[in-house]
Amino acid sequence: MDTEQEELEALQKWWQENGKAIVVGLVIGLGGVFGWTTWQSRAEATAERVSVVYQSMVDMAAADDHLEALQRVEQIITEHPDSEYAALSALLGAKSALAAERGEDAKRLLDWVIANGSRAEVRDVARIRSAQLLLDEGNRDASLAVLANIDTPAFAAAVEELRGDIFVDDGQSDAAAKAYRAALDSDSMTSGIRTRVEMKLDDLGQREGFEQSQ
């Protein structure tokens, strides 16, 4: 879904602006045994090492070197599982796994984010992606179950759109239209989502009735 890409790009931008400071803060927060200067130095060094590996993973993925990117992802989540970089790298790594036609690795990485990510927003992006993969496999019930666990307000429109897609796949046109209308009514609606959802309502022959009710 284009929506997921838009959300991921927003997360990446946020991370570029705030990520290193957060990692430093997390590592410093473990202090107490050593002096402030020692902890500050170690925290900065750790954050710098993780950020270098993370950036190399991003660069490799951008260059379509997805297998190498996946190796960097595994390094980060193995060596620094509690860092903020771990969840974000696993989220991005799932895209590389799909590009490399390694669907099981993609599902494993998304599951890792859902189980270990410290930020609800990142966990919910992983849930959206996981739900899409389940739908692609024809597992509609499991996909709906994953969506039911998403509660980040900013993703409400994306969730309803995907819910509508699931109902379409199941032949439930009325339920699909209801979900698409909920997406259009959501405060998290964006222009990109609106255009897609309106087209989907058109395909169902139910857009006109919705517009008249506005």
C-alpha angles and dihedrals in degrees: 000000000000087000091065090051090052091051093047092050089053090051091048092051091049090048094051089055099042111013103095093046090052093050091049090050093050094050093044088050089066091061132109102105096068129042122272094253093052093048093045091053093047093045093052092047092050093047090049093051093049093045091053092053091044093051091049089053091051091048092050092049090049089052090051090246089135100159091056089045090055090053090056090049091054090049093053098046091045099045099030107023093151096052123101088238092064097065094042093047091049090050092052091040090060088063090052090049091054091047088053090049092246099133096165091056090050091053092046093052093047090049088051091055092048091051099039110023112117095206121070092214093057092045090051093051086054090050092052091051092045091050090052091051091050090051090049087055091050094249097134099161093053090047092054090047091055092049090052089066095057114101105158104125093213090064098048095105092048091049093051092047091053091044087055090050090053092052091048089053088052093050094248100135098169093049089047092052090049091053093047090051090051088053091052091049093050121111088225093063115133129192091252094053092043093056093050095044093048089052090051091051088050090054089053091047091237106105096092094056091049093051092050090055093055 
